[in-house]
């Protein structure tokens, strides 16, 4: 059985102004690609368009972005060793 989630997926959290909750999803793009997309959306006032690891598109109007948090892809650990 294969999983659609990529081990290299970046964690993304987007706060939207005047909305109590935030968007949180896994994105297959690298943190640098996500940062470039956010910067381009903010400078051009075009919507931010990202795709999650399942294939869904997330579209956020640039003027509604409160903040974007990008997490580095985490390596999966196996076992019970002390970190």
Sine and cosine of phi, psi and omega as CSV:
sin_phi,cos_phi,sin_psi,cos_psi,sin_omega,cos_omega
0.00,0.00,0.81,-0.59,-0.02,-1.00
-0.98,-0.19,0.50,-0.86,0.01,-1.00
-0.97,-0.26,0.63,-0.78,0.01,-1.00
-0.98,0.21,-0.32,0.95,0.01,-1.00
-0.94,0.33,0.72,-0.69,0.02,-1.00
-1.00,-0.01,0.61,-0.79,0.05,-1.00
-0.94,0.35,-0.31,0.95,0.00,-1.00
-0.99,-0.12,0.22,0.98,-0.06,-1.00
-0.94,0.35,0.68,-0.73,0.06,-1.00
-1.00,-0.01,0.60,-0.80,0.07,-1.00
-1.00,0.07,0.75,-0.66,-0.03,-1.00
-0.81,-0.58,0.73,-0.69,0.13,-0.99
-0.80,-0.60,0.78,-0.62,-0.02,-1.00
-0.83,-0.55,0.82,-0.57,0.10,-1.00
-1.00,-0.04,0.72,-0.69,0.00,-1.00
-0.93,-0.38,0.76,-0.65,-0.04,-1.00
-0.87,0.49,0.61,-0.80,0.01,-1.00
0.90,0.44,0.34,0.94,0.07,-1.00
-0.81,-0.58,0.76,-0.65,-0.09,-1.00
-0.93,0.36,-0.53,0.84,-0.01,-1.00
-0.97,-0.26,0.19,-0.98,0.00,-1.00
-0.88,-0.48,0.34,-0.94,0.09,-1.00
-0.99,0.11,0.71,-0.70,0.03,-1.00
-0.67,-0.74,0.82,-0.57,-0.04,-1.00
-0.36,-0.93,0.23,-0.97,0.07,-1.00
-0.99,-0.12,0.76,-0.65,-0.02,-1.00
-0.87,-0.50,0.70,-0.71,-0.03,-1.00
-0.98,0.20,-0.17,0.99,0.05,-1.00
-0.96,0.29,0.42,-0.91,0.04,-1.00
-0.96,0.27,0.36,-0.93,0.05,-1.00
-0.83,0.55,-0.58,0.81,0.02,-1.00
-0.92,0.40,-0.63,0.77,0.03,-1.00
-0.92,0.39,-0.64,0.77,0.02,-1.00
-0.91,0.41,-0.70,0.71,0.02,-1.00
-0.87,0.49,-0.66,0.75,0.03,-1.00
-0.90,0.43,-0.65,0.76,0.02,-1.00
-0.91,0.41,-0.66,0.75,0.02,-1.00
-0.91,0.41,-0.71,0.70,0.01,-1.00
-0.88,0.48,-0.69,0.72,0.01,-1.00
-0.90,0.44,-0.65,0.76,0.01,-1.00
-0.91,0.41,-0.68,0.74,-0.03,-1.00
-0.93,0.36,-0.61,0.79,-0.02,-1.00
-0.97,0.24,-0.51,0.86,-0.04,-1.00
-0.98,-0.18,-0.06,1.00,-0.05,-1.00
0.87,0.50,0.39,0.92,0.07,-1.00
-1.00,-0.01,0.42,-0.91,0.02,-1.00
-0.88,0.48,0.56,-0.83,0.10,-0.99
-0.99,0.13,0.82,-0.57,-0.01,-1.00
-0.84,-0.54,0.88,-0.47,0.06,-1.00
-0.78,-0.62,0.35,-0.94,0.00,-1.00
-0.84,-0.54,0.73,-0.69,0.02,-1.00
-0.99,0.12,0.06,-1.00,-0.09,-1.00
-0.93,0.36,-0.30,0.95,0.02,-1.00
-1.00,0.07,-0.32,0.95,0.00,-1.00
0.93,-0.37,-0.02,1.00,0.04,-1.00
-0.96,0.27,0.60,-0.80,0.07,-1.00
-1.00,-0.08,0.72,-0.70,0.07,-1.00
-0.93,-0.36,0.85,-0.53,-0.04,-1.00
-0.85,-0.53,0.84,-0.54,-0.01,-1.00
-0.80,-0.61,0.79,-0.61,0.07,-1.00
-0.87,0.49,0.71,-0.70,-0.08,-1.00
-0.85,0.52,-0.60,0.80,-0.04,-1.00
-0.97,0.26,-0.09,1.00,0.02,-1.00
-0.97,-0.24,-0.01,1.00,-0.02,-1.00
-0.97,0.23,0.86,-0.52,0.08,-1.00
-1.00,0.08,-0.82,0.57,0.10,-0.99
-0.40,-0.92,0.31,-0.95,0.07,-1.00
-0.77,-0.63,0.81,-0.59,0.05,-1.00
-0.93,-0.36,0.81,-0.59,-0.04,-1.00
-0.89,-0.45,0.85,-0.52,0.03,-1.00
-0.98,-0.19,0.60,-0.80,0.04,-1.00
-0.93,0.37,0.52,-0.86,0.08,-1.00
-0.87,0.49,0.74,-0.67,-0.02,-1.00
-0.99,-0.12,0.65,-0.76,0.07,-1.00
-0.98,0.21,0.68,-0.73,0.01,-1.00
-0.97,0.23,0.71,-0.70,0.00,-1.00
-0.96,-0.28,0.56,-0.83,0.01,-1.00
-0.80,-0.60,0.69,-0.72,0.05,-1.00
0.94,-0.33,-0.11,-0.99,-0.08,-1.00
-0.88,-0.48,0.36,0.93,-0.02,-1.00
-0.93,0.37,0.36,-0.93,0.03,-1.00
-1.00,0.09,0.73,-0.68,-0.04,-1.00
-1.00,0.06,0.00,0.00,0.00,0.00
